[in-house]
Amino acid sequence: MATAATGRHDLDQIVSTLEEHAPIQAQRARLKARLGRGERLAAAVLGGAFAAAAVPLAVFLHSDSSPSPIIYVSLICAYAAAWRLEFEVGSGFCVPTQLLLVPMLFILPLGQVPLCVAAAIVAANVVDGVRKVRHIERTLAQAGNAWHVVGPVAILAAAGATAPRLRDWPIYLAALTAQFAFDFAASALRGRIALGVAPREQLRTLAPVWAMDAALAPVGLAVALASASTSAGFVLALPLVGLLSLFAREHRTQIDRTLELSHAYRGTAYLLGDVIEADDAYTGSHSRDVVELTTHVAERLELNANERRQAEFVALLHDVGKVRIPNEIINKPGPLTPEERGIMNAHTIEGEKMLEQVGGLLGEVGRLVRSCHEHYDGSGYPDGLEGEDIPLVARIVCCCDAFHAMTSDRVYRKALSQDVAIAELLANSGTQFDPQVVAALVAVARG
């Protein structure tokens, strides 16, 4: 029991982590592809509007600050380096740029900060484009990501806060709030135009971004205070940026390993599916078709991520034990003898044993494979389980397996029509099959 409990815990933890990282995987794939039509439109709208706001600020907002070109270049390069330290979160990412943004607001002419930040973001993305981490078409489209800077610039300009002072903290709090507001507005607009994502859904992605910015803003202010006497004071932030780069690299490595684990499990499952198909073509192709049917029913029944992943693997591997059953029994054109039926029915136990040898996630799947021929009324095999004692995933696969078998040509009979097969499901609902699963499968089959 302790081993089973541990397996369940590990499975839940793995599936939960994989579900959490699914948007990250999708985002990585999207970054390597060309801009979609909606993404181009979003980039044009946000980039054009940003230029319309940032250029007048740079031209008309007066400032007494006049740092050297070296300071300009150094700050832009440092900001670009910090921008590349991505902590991936869902479909977005956190970057420790607040350490440099706050000093930039006081070292550089205030009106020029948005354009400098935009230049740093584009430079960072050009590096990613050259390294093929990001499609080169996406590099220039990133200028609109500097919208978050416009908010604090507007607040500081309106308050006349040109030098960092601790007593002006209410102004800085207002500036940080404005930063979040502009960031949300730009992200919500981009998400709506490019991906059709509702603004409310963006809050979940932005919450960790804002948490990091809020945590690093006081440190950035301390660096700005240190820079009051010398513009080069911003270099005090660079050791912390370097430290965070180590954490960012470790964070990405952990995500990479989790995604590799997902691919390994899925690859192992489908490799076993290929073994089944090589041993018996019907059984292999049948299993893959049952996967698709099971997936639709699982979605219809609103199973959680854990159960959906289980359902996919169980549907694929529910017949894996048949590789240990003689082909003359599996492909026999007529009825099986009682002895042959007993050997055939042992395939669920054989499947469980095979998957337990693999271990991990597939070991847990093996327990469900064992139950895929249990009947709702307790007349199935191998354990005579009844009703809710049969795992829901096994009940789904049992029903989908039977429906696909009825609607497929077999060596001993022709396929039944869909209507006849549905009638058989309904006739056996509550006896062989779970009524709620039958209802969901019928709805899926009738489309």
Secondary structure per residue as TSV (DSSP state, phi and psi in degrees):
chain	resnum	aa	ss	phi	psi
A	1	M	-	360.0	-36.0
A	2	A	H	-64.1	-40.1
A	3	T	H	-65.7	-41.7
A	4	A	H	-64.2	-41.6
A	5	A	H	-64.3	-40.4
A	6	T	H	-64.2	-41.8
A	7	G	H	-60.5	-42.4
A	8	R	H	-63.0	-44.1
A	9	H	H	-61.3	-45.8
A	10	D	H	-62.6	-40.8
A	11	L	H	-63.2	-47.3
A	12	D	H	-61.0	-40.8
A	13	Q	H	-65.8	-43.3
A	14	I	H	-63.3	-48.6
A	15	V	H	-64.6	-41.3
A	16	S	H	-60.5	-43.3
A	17	T	H	-66.6	-41.1
A	18	L	H	-64.0	-40.5
A	19	E	H	-63.1	-40.5
A	20	E	H	-63.1	-36.5
A	21	H	H	-89.9	-5.0
A	22	A	H	-57.3	-44.8
A	23	P	H	-62.8	-31.8
A	24	I	H	-65.0	-44.1
A	25	Q	H	-61.8	-42.0
A	26	A	H	-65.1	-39.4
A	27	Q	H	-65.4	-41.3
A	28	R	H	-60.8	-43.3
A	29	A	H	-64.4	-38.3
A	30	R	H	-66.6	-37.6
A	31	L	H	-65.5	-27.4
A	32	K	T	-87.5	-4.3
A	33	A	S	-101.7	162.9
A	34	R	-	-64.1	158.8
A	35	L	-	-63.2	134.7
A	36	G	-	-77.0	171.9
A	37	R	H	-59.9	-45.2
A	38	G	H	-65.4	-37.0
A	39	E	H	-67.1	-37.6
A	40	R	H	-63.4	-42.8
A	41	L	H	-63.7	-43.8
A	42	A	H	-62.7	-42.3
A	43	A	H	-63.6	-39.6
A	44	A	H	-67.3	-43.4
A	45	V	H	-65.9	-51.7
A	46	L	H	-69.0	-42.1
A	47	G	H	-65.0	-43.3
A	48	G	H	-64.9	-43.4
A	49	A	H	-66.5	-37.4
A	50	F	H	-63.5	-45.8
A	51	A	H	-60.5	-39.2
A	52	A	H	-64.9	-27.4
A	53	A	H	-92.3	-40.4
A	54	A	H	-74.9	-38.9
A	55	V	H	-62.8	-49.4
A	56	P	H	-59.6	-36.0
A	57	L	H	-61.9	-42.8
A	58	A	H	-67.2	-34.2
A	59	V	H	-83.4	-42.8
A	60	F	H	-104.3	-16.2
A	61	L	S	-81.9	112.9
A	62	H	-	-72.5	144.5
A	63	S	-	-150.5	144.1
A	64	D	-	-90.1	-4.9
A	65	S	-	-77.3	136.2
A	66	S	-	-144.5	70.7
A	67	P	-	-69.5	162.1
A	68	S	-	-74.5	159.3
A	69	P	H	-56.0	-31.9
A	70	I	H	-62.7	-40.2
A	71	I	H	-64.8	-43.6
A	72	Y	H	-55.3	-54.5
A	73	V	H	-63.4	-41.9
A	74	S	H	-63.9	-43.1
A	75	L	H	-66.6	-41.4
A	76	I	H	-63.8	-42.9
A	77	C	H	-65.8	-41.6
A	78	A	H	-64.9	-41.2
A	79	Y	H	-64.5	-41.1
A	80	A	H	-61.9	-40.8
A	81	A	H	-64.1	-42.1
A	82	A	H	-66.4	-35.5
A	83	W	H	-63.1	-30.4
A	84	R	T	-79.3	-8.1
A	85	L	-	-86.8	73.4
A	86	E	-	-83.3	125.8
A	87	F	E	-99.2	102.2
A	88	E	E	-68.7	129.1
A	89	V	E	-138.4	111.0
A	90	G	T	58.1	-132.1
A	91	S	T	-90.6	8.5
A	92	G	E	-128.3	-160.1
A	93	F	E	-157.9	153.0
A	94	C	E	-103.6	141.5
A	95	V	-	-133.9	141.7
A	96	P	-	-83.5	40.7
A	97	T	T	-73.5	-15.9
A	98	Q	H	-61.0	-26.8
A	99	L	H	-60.6	-28.7
A	100	L	H	-107.5	-26.7
A	101	L	H	-61.9	-46.5
A	102	V	H	-60.8	-48.2
A	103	P	H	-60.7	-37.3
A	104	M	H	-59.9	-34.4
A	105	L	H	-64.7	-20.5
A	106	F	H	-112.4	-23.8
A	107	I	H	-83.4	-44.3
A	108	L	S	-89.4	160.7
A	109	P	-	-55.4	127.2
A	110	L	G	-54.7	-43.0
A	111	G	G	-67.3	-20.6
A	112	Q	G	-89.7	-8.9
A	113	V	H	-61.3	-44.4
A	114	P	H	-57.2	-43.4
A	115	L	H	-67.8	-36.0
A	116	C	H	-66.3	-40.9
A	117	V	H	-65.4	-42.4
A	118	A	H	-60.2	-41.4
A	119	A	H	-63.2	-39.6
A	120	A	H	-65.7	-41.7
A	121	I	H	-65.0	-43.9
A	122	V	H	-62.9	-42.2
A	123	A	H	-61.2	-42.7
A	124	A	H	-62.1	-39.7
A	125	N	H	-74.8	-28.1
A	126	V	H	-63.5	-40.8
A	127	V	H	-60.2	-44.5
A	128	D	H	-64.9	-34.8
A	129	G	H	-66.5	-41.4
A	130	V	H	-64.9	-36.7
A	131	R	T	-81.3	-0.2
A	132	K	T	63.9	22.3
A	133	V	S	-78.7	-26.4
A	134	R	S	-135.8	141.5
A	135	H	-	-62.3	135.2
A	136	I	G	-58.8	-26.8
A	137	E	G	-65.0	-22.3
A	138	R	G	-85.4	-7.3
A	139	T	T	-68.2	-55.7
A	140	L	G	-68.3	-23.0
A	141	A	G	-72.1	-4.2
A	142	Q	G	-88.1	-5.0
A	143	A	G	-59.5	-33.4
A	144	G	G	-64.7	-13.0
A	145	N	G	-73.2	-5.4
A	146	A	G	-89.7	6.9
A	147	W	H	-58.3	-29.6
A	148	H	H	-62.9	-20.1
A	149	V	H	-78.3	-26.1
A	150	V	H	-62.7	-36.6
A	151	G	H	-59.7	-57.9
A	152	P	H	-63.3	-32.5
A	153	V	H	-61.4	-43.5
A	154	A	H	-63.7	-42.5
A	155	I	H	-66.8	-47.2
A	156	L	H	-64.4	-38.0
A	157	A	H	-66.0	-42.5
A	158	A	H	-66.1	-34.3
A	159	A	H	-86.3	-8.6
A	160	G	T	67.6	26.2
A	161	A	-	-85.5	91.3
A	162	T	-	-100.4	-14.1
A	163	A	S	-128.5	141.5
A	164	P	-	-72.1	126.3
A	165	R	-	-143.5	135.7
A	166	L	G	-62.1	-32.4
A	167	R	G	-69.3	-12.2
A	168	D	G	-90.8	19.1
A	169	W	H	-56.7	-34.3
A	170	P	H	-61.1	-35.1
A	171	I	H	-66.5	-41.5
A	172	Y	H	-67.5	-35.5
A	173	L	H	-64.3	-40.7
A	174	A	H	-64.8	-38.8
A	175	A	H	-64.2	-41.3
A	176	L	H	-65.4	-39.5
A	177	T	H	-62.7	-41.3
A	178	A	H	-64.4	-36.5
A	179	Q	H	-59.6	-46.6
A	180	F	H	-64.6	-39.3
A	181	A	H	-65.1	-45.0
A	182	F	H	-66.9	-37.8
A	183	D	H	-62.9	-43.9
A	184	F	H	-65.1	-43.6
A	185	A	H	-60.1	-45.2
A	186	A	H	-66.9	-43.0
A	187	S	H	-66.7	-40.1
A	188	A	H	-64.6	-41.1
A	189	L	H	-67.3	-43.3
A	190	R	H	-62.4	-45.0
A	191	G	I	-63.6	-39.8
A	192	R	I	-67.8	-45.9
A	193	I	I	-73.5	-45.9
A	194	A	I	-81.6	-39.9
A	195	L	I	-122.5	-4.3
A	196	G	-	70.6	25.9
A	197	V	-	-89.8	133.0
A	198	A	-	-68.6	145.8
A	199	P	H	-55.1	-36.8
A	200	R	H	-61.2	-35.6
A	201	E	H	-69.0	-22.4
A	202	Q	H	-69.4	-25.4
A	203	L	H	-60.6	-37.4
A	204	R	H	-63.1	-38.7
A	205	T	H	-72.8	-37.4
A	206	L	H	-79.3	-21.9
A	207	A	H	-55.8	-49.6
A	208	P	H	-67.4	-29.3
A	209	V	H	-62.9	-48.5
A	210	W	H	-66.0	-34.9
A	211	A	H	-62.5	-43.2
A	212	M	H	-65.3	-44.3
A	213	D	H	-61.2	-43.0
A	214	A	H	-64.9	-36.6
A	215	A	H	-71.4	-35.5
A	216	L	H	-89.0	-15.9
A	217	A	H	-58.9	-44.8
A	218	P	H	-62.2	-35.4
A	219	V	H	-65.9	-41.8
A	220	G	H	-61.5	-37.7
A	221	L	H	-65.7	-38.9
A	222	A	H	-62.5	-39.3
A	223	V	H	-65.7	-38.8
A	224	A	H	-63.5	-40.3
A	225	L	H	-62.9	-38.5
A	226	A	H	-69.4	-23.9
A	227	S	T	-87.0	-1.7
A	228	A	T	-64.0	-32.5
A	229	S	S	-92.1	-23.0
A	230	T	-	-148.7	132.6
A	231	S	G	-62.7	-23.7
A	232	A	G	-78.1	1.7
A	233	G	G	-62.3	-19.0
A	234	F	G	-63.9	-18.0
A	235	V	G	-63.9	-17.5
A	236	L	G	-63.6	-21.8
A	237	A	G	-81.6	-18.9
A	238	L	H	-65.8	-38.3
A	239	P	H	-59.4	-37.9
A	240	L	H	-68.0	-38.5
A	241	V	H	-59.9	-42.3
A	242	G	H	-62.7	-41.1
A	243	L	H	-63.4	-43.5
A	244	L	H	-65.4	-26.2
A	245	S	H	-63.9	-34.7
A	246	L	H	-66.1	-43.0
A	247	F	H	-64.8	-39.9
A	248	A	H	-63.1	-40.9
A	249	R	H	-66.0	-41.7
A	250	E	H	-65.6	-39.9
A	251	H	H	-61.3	-44.3
A	252	R	H	-66.8	-38.5
A	253	T	H	-62.1	-41.1
A	254	Q	H	-63.2	-41.4
A	255	I	H	-65.7	-42.3
A	256	D	H	-58.0	-43.0
A	257	R	H	-66.5	-38.6
A	258	T	H	-64.2	-43.8
A	259	L	H	-66.4	-37.5
A	260	E	H	-63.2	-37.9
A	261	L	H	-62.6	-42.5
A	262	S	H	-59.7	-46.6
A	263	H	H	-64.8	-36.1
A	264	A	H	-65.4	-45.1
A	265	Y	H	-62.6	-46.8
A	266	R	H	-64.4	-41.3
A	267	G	H	-64.0	-40.6
A	268	T	H	-63.4	-42.1
A	269	A	H	-61.8	-45.4
A	270	Y	H	-74.3	-26.3
A	271	L	H	-65.0	-42.3
A	272	L	H	-63.7	-35.4
A	273	G	H	-62.3	-38.5
A	274	D	H	-65.8	-36.2
A	275	V	H	-62.8	-42.6
A	276	I	H	-60.6	-46.4
A	277	E	H	-65.9	-36.0
A	278	A	H	-66.9	-33.4
A	279	D	H	-77.4	-36.8
A	280	D	-	-152.8	111.0
A	281	A	H	-59.4	-42.2
A	282	Y	H	-63.4	-48.5
A	283	T	H	-59.0	-41.8
A	284	G	H	-65.7	-51.1
A	285	S	H	-67.3	-35.1
A	286	H	H	-59.7	-45.2
A	287	S	H	-61.5	-42.0
A	288	R	H	-67.4	-35.9
A	289	D	H	-69.1	-37.0
A	290	V	H	-65.4	-31.4
A	291	V	H	-57.6	-50.2
A	292	E	H	-62.2	-44.5
A	293	L	H	-63.9	-43.9
A	294	T	H	-63.2	-40.1
A	295	T	H	-60.8	-43.3
A	296	H	H	-66.1	-40.7
A	297	V	H	-67.0	-41.2
A	298	A	H	-60.7	-40.8
A	299	E	H	-66.0	-39.9
A	300	R	H	-62.9	-36.7
A	301	L	T	-84.8	0.8
A	302	E	T	58.7	45.8
A	303	L	-	-68.8	151.6
A	304	N	-	-75.7	176.5
A	305	A	H	-60.2	-40.9
A	306	N	H	-58.3	-51.3
A	307	E	H	-67.1	-36.0
A	308	R	H	-65.0	-40.9
A	309	R	H	-67.8	-41.5
A	310	Q	H	-58.8	-45.4
A	311	A	H	-60.2	-40.5
A	312	E	H	-60.8	-49.3
A	313	F	H	-69.6	-40.0
A	314	V	H	-65.2	-42.1
A	315	A	H	-61.3	-39.2
A	316	L	H	-69.2	-37.0
A	317	L	H	-109.5	10.7
A	318	H	T	-64.9	-21.4
A	319	D	T	-108.3	14.0
A	320	V	G	-60.2	-30.0
A	321	G	G	-67.6	-13.7
A	322	K	G	-69.8	-13.6
A	323	V	G	-67.3	-16.3
A	324	R	G	-99.2	3.6
A	325	I	S	-100.2	132.7
A	326	P	-	-54.8	137.3
A	327	N	H	-62.0	-30.0
A	328	E	H	-65.9	-23.6
A	329	I	H	-82.6	-45.4
A	330	I	H	-62.1	-40.7
A	331	N	T	-100.3	15.8
A	332	K	-	-62.6	127.9
A	333	P	S	-73.7	-17.2
A	334	G	S	-116.3	-173.5
A	335	P	-	-62.3	149.4
A	336	L	-	-84.8	147.6
A	337	T	-	-74.0	162.9
A	338	P	H	-54.6	-38.9
A	339	E	H	-66.3	-43.8
A	340	E	H	-65.0	-38.7
A	341	R	H	-62.8	-38.5
A	342	G	H	-63.9	-40.6
A	343	I	H	-65.8	-42.9
A	344	M	H	-62.1	-43.7
A	345	N	H	-66.1	-18.8
A	346	A	T	-74.7	-4.7
A	347	H	H	-65.9	-26.9
A	348	T	H	-69.6	-38.4
A	349	I	H	-69.1	-40.4
A	350	E	H	-63.0	-39.6
A	351	G	H	-62.2	-42.6
A	352	E	H	-61.0	-44.3
A	353	K	H	-61.6	-43.6
A	354	M	H	-62.3	-43.7
A	355	L	H	-74.7	-30.3
A	356	E	H	-63.2	-32.0
A	357	Q	H	-67.9	-31.3
A	358	V	H	-69.4	-43.3
A	359	G	-	82.3	-174.3
A	360	G	H	59.5	-138.4
A	361	L	H	-58.6	-41.6
A	362	L	H	-72.0	-24.9
A	363	G	H	-64.7	-40.1
A	364	E	H	-67.3	-38.2
A	365	V	H	-60.8	-35.3
A	366	G	H	-58.0	-37.1
A	367	R	H	-62.6	-37.2
A	368	L	H	-74.5	-36.6
A	369	V	H	-58.3	-38.6
A	370	R	H	-56.6	-32.0
A	371	S	T	-97.1	8.6
A	372	C	T	-73.8	-8.2
A	373	H	T	-118.2	18.4
A	374	E	-	-76.6	145.6
A	375	H	-	-105.3	149.9
A	376	Y	T	-59.2	-30.4
A	377	D	T	-92.1	4.7
A	378	G	S	90.4	7.3
A	379	S	-	-92.2	4.9
A	380	G	-	-87.7	-165.9
A	381	Y	S	-138.7	160.6
A	382	P	S	-94.3	-9.0
A	383	D	S	-112.0	-2.3
A	384	G	-	63.6	32.6
A	385	L	-	-67.1	156.8
A	386	E	-	-135.4	141.3
A	387	G	G	53.7	-128.3
A	388	E	G	-69.3	-12.1
A	389	D	G	-69.7	-21.0
A	390	I	S	-81.7	126.8
A	391	P	-	-54.6	140.3
A	392	L	H	-57.1	-41.9
A	393	V	H	-59.8	-41.7
A	394	A	H	-65.0	-38.0
A	395	R	H	-63.3	-38.7
A	396	I	H	-66.6	-48.7
A	397	V	H	-63.4	-38.5
A	398	C	H	-57.6	-46.6
A	399	C	H	-69.0	-44.6
A	400	C	H	-67.4	-36.8
A	401	D	H	-61.3	-46.9
A	402	A	H	-65.7	-42.4
A	403	F	H	-63.6	-44.8
A	404	H	H	-66.4	-37.9
A	405	A	H	-62.5	-40.2
A	406	M	H	-66.2	-32.4
A	407	T	T	-96.9	15.0
A	408	S	S	-119.2	149.8
A	409	D	-	-70.3	134.5
A	410	R	B	-120.3	167.3
A	411	V	T	-65.6	-22.4
A	412	Y	T	-108.3	-1.6
A	413	R	B	-166.9	162.7
A	414	K	-	-83.8	160.0
A	415	A	-	-64.4	144.1
A	416	L	-	-82.9	155.2
A	417	S	-	-70.3	161.4
A	418	Q	H	-61.4	-41.0
A	419	D	H	-63.0	-41.6
A	420	V	H	-65.8	-42.0
A	421	A	H	-63.8	-41.0
A	422	I	H	-63.5	-39.8
A	423	A	H	-61.3	-37.6
A	424	E	H	-66.0	-41.4
A	425	L	H	-59.4	-47.7
A	426	L	H	-65.1	-36.9
A	427	A	H	-66.6	-28.8
A	428	N	T	-104.3	9.8
A	429	S	B	-68.7	127.6
A	430	G	T	93.6	-13.4
A	431	T	T	-112.0	-75.3
A	432	Q	T	-78.2	-36.0
A	433	F	B	-118.8	152.4
A	434	D	-	-69.3	124.3
A	435	P	H	-55.4	-40.4
A	436	Q	H	-69.1	-31.9
A	437	V	H	-71.4	-40.9
A	438	V	H	-59.5	-45.6
A	439	A	H	-60.8	-42.2
A	440	A	H	-67.5	-42.0
A	441	L	H	-65.9	-41.0
A	442	V	H	-61.1	-42.7
A	443	A	H	-63.0	-40.3
A	444	V	H	-66.3	-44.8
A	445	A	H	-64.2	-36.3
A	446	R	H	-84.6	-7.3
A	447	G	-	65.0	360.0
